Amino acid sequence: MIRAEVTRETWPLARPFEVAREVQTEVPMIRVRLRDDAGHAGQAEAVGIDYDGETPAGMAAQITALGGEITRAAIDALPAGGARNALDCAWWDLLAKRDGGPLCDGLAPVETCYTVGLGTRKAMQEAAALSREHALVKIKVDRTRHLDAVYWVRQVRPAARIVIDANEGWDLPLLERILPELAALGVEMVEQPLPRGEDAALAGISSPIPLCADESCTDRASLTALLGRYQAINIKLDKTGGLTEALALAEAARAAGLDLMAGNMCGTSLGMAPAFVVAQQARWADLDGPLLFSRDREVRMQFEGGFALPPPPELWG
């Protein structure tokens, strides 16, 4: 029999983190531990999809409602989201601990971006200065701070590769107007420019920069509607409901000719560890969550020269 223990946690960020829809100073999440009768244990965390209303209390309640025994069928029956993600990734970890096979053994280090949140010119440039080890920088933008935000970061990181994330904050006229200037500034990808549900407007765009679906991309069920509108998708375990579906989505997206980004909902090293597996296939990786917190897990992932190193099996896998 496999039982679940759920803990609600809150992790403080090193500095306020602003995106187009909110400012965060801390990240609430759940941590799940699965244990079998032989004493093997697996763990994982989930932040959940906050913009869909997921909360640690709600995710914990979903897991508690499964009762005293956790089965694979029960996990698979949950809807995509944070609760299933935590259980699925903890299941992977438990099986690895039980069967004695480290999941990340032999995997290559992954180059990860460093994310610069929205803010004043001074705040964004201070954050950009922290990214100096990273060749790839991700910049959060909104409806009024977009070209300026890229200019500000470019002044500090003139040679950096840059991707930007609008978090649904633009409309089609704005996107079409600034795309040429973004291309001239060397921006190599734009993430979720329009609100989800308005993706059809992108079908007629000839963009000089790949457009990447984030909020519009959940799991394989969302993929068909993105084809011909986006050139890439951002795979996040909280959206897919775990590593199992994330790997299936990655395979389907690549077969459809889409590039991949492996992202995160701002988790600790425990959240980045299973995402590291997906990132092996990705053109872009956004695994910098642990770098944005004021502290991390006791056993943690290591970052060197802008690369995330394989997670230690004591952490996950």
C-alpha positions, -999 to +999 in steps of 0.1 A: +000+000+000+012+035-008+002+064+014+005+102+008+016+129+032+009+165+021+025+195+036+017+231+027+047+254+025+055+290+017+089+300+002+101+337+003+115+352-029+148+371-027+132+402-042+096+411-054+089+394-087+066+412-110+049+399-142+021+413-163-007+402-140+008+403-104+037+409-080+049+380-059+070+382-027+066+346-018+054+313-034+030+290-016+031+253-026+026+218-015+051+191-008+040+154-012+057+124+002+047+089-009+057+059+012+051+022+006+049-006+031+086-016+025+097+019+037+106+033+003+097+070-001+094+095-030+087+132-029+077+161-051+063+196-049+037+216-068+029+253-070-002+248-090-017+270-117-025+302-097-041+320-126-066+292-128-074+295-091-053+266-078-042+270-042-022+248-018-053+242+002-072+231-029-045+208-041-040+193-007-078+187-005-077+169-039-050+145-026-067+139+008-099+131-010-082+100-026-083+083+008-057+062+026-042+044-004-027+060-035-028+041-067-016+048-102-051+047-115-062+073-089-034+096-099-042+093-136-079+100-129-072+135-115-074+165-138-042+181-150-029+205-124-008+208-093-022+179-073-017+154-100+017+168-107+029+164-071+016+128-070+029+118-104+064+132-098+065+117-063+055+084-078+084+085-103+107+093-074+093+064-053+098+039-081+133+051-086+141+047-050+125+013-049+140-001-080+175+015-074+178+033-107+186+071-106+164+087-132+188+115-140+220+094-141+238+102-174+217+132-183+235+163-196+236+196-179+210+220-192+216+256-201+189+276-183+178+312-186+178+337-157+145+355-154+143+393-150+110+404-135+092+436-144+100+467-125+117+501-128+147+506-150+169+504-119+153+473-105+154+455-139+190+464-144+200+452-109+183+419-116+200+417-150+233+421-133+226+389-113+223+370-146+259+375-157+267+338-156+237+331-179+241+334-216+202+333-219+180+359-202+143+358-200+126+392-195+091+397-182+072+424-201+037+439-201+016+463-222+037+494-215+071+480-206+083+459-235+108+476-258+121+497-229+125+466-208+147+450-235+167+481-239+173+483-201+185+447-199+206+451-231+225+480-214+237+456-187+239+424-208+247+435-243+257+401-256+230+380-239+205+359-257+171+372-249+136+357-247+106+377-235+073+367-218+042+389-220+021+366-198-010+373-220-006+410-216-006+422-253-031+425-281-026+418-318-020+454-329+007+459-303+023+425-312+024+434-349+038+469-342+067+459-321+077+425-336+102+441-361+119+461-333+121+431-310+137+412-339+162+441-344+170+439-307+180+403-310+150+388-291+148+352-302+114+341-288+082+358-275+062+338-250+024+340-248+018+375-263-020+373-264-046+361-238-054+325-241-086+320-261-074+346-286-048+324-302-067+322-335-056+358-342-020+345-346-028+323-376-023+351-400+009+365-386+042+361-403+064+366-373+102+371-376+105+356-341+091+323-329+060+326-307+057+302-278+024+292-261+025+291-223-009+297-207-026+284-239-007+251-237-017+227-209-014+191-220-019+171-252-056+180-253-046+216-260-020+209-287-042+208-318-055+243-313-020+257-312-008+244-345-003+270-372-004+297-345+027+291-324+061+278-333+069+265-298+052+255-265+063+259-229+059+227-210+053+231-172+047+201-150+020+219-130+001+225-163+005+190-176-002+173-143+032+157-139+062+143-157+042+114-173+020+137-194+048+162-199+069+136-217+040+126-238+032+162-247+069+168-256+068+138-280+036+149-296+048+185-300+081+176-316+063+153-340+041+183-350+072+204-357+071+226-326+101+237-305+100+231-268+106+253-237+108+236-203+094+260-178+084+262-142+059+280-119+088+293-097+095+263-076+125+251-055+150+225-066+124+198-058+102+213-086+131+217-110+144+182-107+117+164-127+115+194-151+152+187-158+141+155-175+119+174-199+145+200-205+168+174-221+146+178-252+140+216-251+154+244-272+150+267-242+150+259-205+137+280-177+148+261-146+159+291-126+132+290-099+156+281-071+178+311-080+149+335-073+143+324-038+161+336-006+168+299+003+163+265-012+159+229-002+185+214+021+194+190-007+194+211-039+203+213-075+235+230-085+239+257-111+273+265-127+281+289-155+244+293-165+238+255-165+216+234-143+234+202-133+216+169-129+197+167-096+212+145-069+191+113-064+188+123-027+166+152-039+146+134-065+149+105-089 
